[in-house]
Amino acid sequence: MIEKIKILWQSGGLFKILAGVIIGAGLGYSYYYFIGCKTGTCAITGHPLNSTLYGAVMGLIITFPGKKKD
C-alpha cells in the first residue's frame, strides 16, 4: 500500500486524484447552490454536505487510476 502511494506521488498521480476530488466537491456544491432541491426532501441535493461529498466521491472515481491493459 505504501509503495503504491509512493509511486502515485512520484508520478504526479496523487496530485491528479486530489485535484479531481477538490473539483468534484466544488461542482457538487455548485449543483446544490444553483440547482438543488427546493423542498429539502431530495437525498443528495437537499443538503450542501451531501452534494459536496457526492461530488468529491465522483471526482475520486473519475480520476482514480485503474488497471492498465497490456
C-alpha positions in Angstrom: 0.0 0.0 0.0 2.8 2.5 0.9 4.6 1.5 -2.3 1.6 2.4 -4.4 1.3 5.8 -2.7 5.0 6.4 -3.3 4.5 5.5 -7.0 1.5 7.8 -7.2 3.3 10.7 -5.5 6.4 10.3 -7.8 4.4 10.1 -11.0 2.1 13.1 -10.2 -0.9 10.8 -9.9 -1.7 11.8 -6.3 -2.0 15.4 -7.4 -4.4 14.4 -10.2 -6.5 12.5 -7.7 -6.6 15.3 -5.2 -7.4 17.8 -7.9 -10.3 15.6 -9.0 -11.7 15.3 -5.5 -11.5 19.1 -5.0 -13.0 19.9 -8.4 -15.7 17.3 -7.8 -16.5 18.7 -4.4 -16.8 22.2 -5.9 -19.1 21.0 -8.6 -21.2 19.1 -6.1 -21.7 22.2 -4.0 -22.3 24.3 -7.1 -25.0 21.9 -8.1 -26.6 22.3 -4.7 -26.3 26.1 -4.8 -27.6 26.7 -8.3 -30.0 23.8 -9.0 -30.5 22.0 -5.7 -33.8 20.7 -4.2 -36.1 23.5 -3.2 -38.1 21.4 -0.8 -35.2 19.8 1.0 -36.5 16.3 0.6 -34.0 15.2 -2.0 -31.5 12.8 -0.6 -28.4 14.2 -2.4 -29.2 17.8 -3.3 -31.3 18.6 -0.2 -28.3 19.4 1.9 -25.0 21.0 0.9 -22.8 18.5 2.7 -24.4 15.6 0.9 -24.0 17.1 -2.6 -20.4 18.2 -1.8 -19.4 14.7 -0.6 -21.2 13.1 -3.6 -19.2 15.4 -6.0 -16.0 14.6 -4.2 -16.6 10.8 -4.5 -17.5 11.2 -8.2 -14.2 13.1 -8.7 -12.3 10.4 -6.9 -13.9 7.7 -9.0 -13.2 9.5 -12.3 -9.5 10.3 -11.5 -8.5 7.2 -9.6 -6.1 5.1 -11.7 -7.4 1.8 -12.9 -5.7 -1.4 -14.0 -3.5 -0.9 -17.1 -4.3 -3.2 -20.1 -1.3 -4.8 -21.7 
